[in-house]
Amino acid sequence: MEVDFLLIGQGLAGTILAHRLRSAGKQVGIIDLAKENKSSRIAAGLYNPITGKKLVKTWNADKIFPEIERLYQELEKELGVKILYPTAIYRPFLSIEEQNEWMGYSSEDNFEDYIEEIRTKSYYQEVNDSYGGVLLKNSGYVDINTLLDAYQQKLIGERVLLDDAFQEDLLRIREDGVLYKDIKAGAIVYTNGLGAMKSRFFEKLPFAPVKGEILVLKQPFIPKEIINRGVFRITLPNGTHRVGSTYSWDDLDQGPTERAKKEILEKYEKLIKIPENTIIEHATGIRPATRDRKPILGKHPDYRNVYIFNGLGAKGVSLAPYYSLQMRDLLIFDKEVEKDVNISRFFKYI
């Protein structure tokens, strides 16, 4: 196989970057061991413009959100599958003061793209929303598993996906590109999440892995919106509900924990007033986050054919569409990526 770019990993980052490069007419090969994509596979796929305890706009929201639905609609059309679910998010207020504060926000120009409605009284008897809440727009979720499966089948059909563990000791860096087994490429891009922590090129980057756990529940309450406060509750097409998520920087064991399940359920019971929860699934994954919680994009300072597109963390569904464009332009046109995500901010580690 001879390609322009060899990507390591077909999780969310690798899939979207491959799509960007292929759409630009470039030949792409991918090495991926599917069972290692656990972080992408268990992610809720939520894209949410207003986050955190203080309900602030997501970092760089005005840049990244215009690209989100545009890209996933493009992928739906190409793959012939349903993956994008634009859905309003309902965030209950905790006090009358918060309600008044958001009444003020609703009149500001920098929030008008994200606020659909301010509700001043309870909207659902099943939800603890005595003070009403804010209804957000330009939000929803992506079915990541369907996306990865469909794109994987496309790559297999075109015989450009090697289903195998990447062995970096077999990689040869040459003046005109890289050589891996019988694959020749102009450059290699590490899109393999935490796998990059084991690379001799990127092992010293300040990754800060975060374990996340999530529950799938069965309940009769099926609102039109995603309910989000403390935990999110997404109603899936099959009628089940995805609830989560936890964030742990200390316990990075792969297995689900009773502690996390208890944490999710306690927060959930404060949000939703339904006495019984039937737990169908309890899943966990390790997110490839970074110390400053921003992605890492760019070229290795010493090897001009070695690149990284990584560190998307818990907001990968939101970040990948915009920053994959930046990465594409770096790879094809040698156009430098923005400073706040540029690998150059970490050159002192390398």
Protein Blocks (a to p, Z undefined) as FASTA:
>chain_A
ZZfbdcehjafklmmmmmmmmmnopacdddddfklmmmmmmpgoiacfbgcjkopadehk
lmmmmmmmmmmmmmmmmnopafbdcdddddddfbfklmmmmmmmmmpmklmmmmmbdcfb
dfbfkbccfngpaddehiadddfklmmmmmmmmmmmnopaccddddfklpccdfklcceh
jaccfbdcdfehjmlmmpfklmmpccddddddddddddfbdcfbdcdehiacdddfkopa
cddddddfklmcfbdcfklmmmmmmmmmmmpccfbdcdfbdcdddddddfkopacedddf
klmkbccdehkljmlmmmmmmmmmmmmmmmmnopacdfklgfklmmmmZZ
